[in-house]
Amino acid sequence: MCRLYDWPEFAHALAIFRCKMEAALEHGGMYGKLNPRMTIFASKQLGWTDPRWRGDDETPLLVIASERTATRS
């Protein structure tokens, strides 16, 4: 069986599609436009993994949050 991604002629187009799909999933997931479970599942199909905490229990975790505002000139 021949698959589309086996053809070298389509390698560049498939790479562009994958990048656009990852960007759309990331943007839609972060801004609540997509179902979170669907976003996680689709991202894992693209090779993403869940982050793991690899520090020791005594190391404090620093979280920095800021409000992002857009300015127009």
Secondary structure, 3 states (H helix, E strand, C coil): CCCHHHCHHHHHHHHHHHHHHHHHHHHHHHCCCCCHHHHHHHHHHCCCCCCCCCCCCCCCCCCCCCCCCCCCC
